[in-house]
Amino acid sequence: MKSFPRADRVAAQIHKVLSEVLQKKIKDPRLDMAVITGVKMSRDVKTANVYYTVTSGKGSKDEAAKGFQDARGYIKRALAGQLGLRYMPEVSFFYDASIDYGAHIDTLIKSIHADDGTGNISTEEE
């Protein structure tokens, strides 16, 4: 059985607690549509990179970044109160563009199907 490193366990706990804090305790309207997609911890558990996405338009991405920056102190205190770590990691927030990229790829695939006319990808060479 493979061991589960401490950094991964702490990252999972931060993800869980931060999702709850975001949903129940933060009243900032800029963060209403923000969703935490992942947390990456450094091996020494001193830094946490939190990745988020926003379910609405591009302008809200910038607003959410400002909202996370403004709520950073509150978030760190809330995490410290629930995690019980000796040292609270430095928390940084990054926009996760993977969902946007996936939607772009999906649009491209649909346009290929629409160009084919039959809905099938043509493999015949001329």
Secondary structure by P-SEA (a helix, b strand, c coil): cccccaaaaaaaaaaaaaaaaaccccccccccccccccccccccccbbbbbbcccccaaaaaaaaaaaaaaaaaaaaaaaaccccccccbbbbbbbaaaaaaaaaaaaaaaaaaaacccccccccc
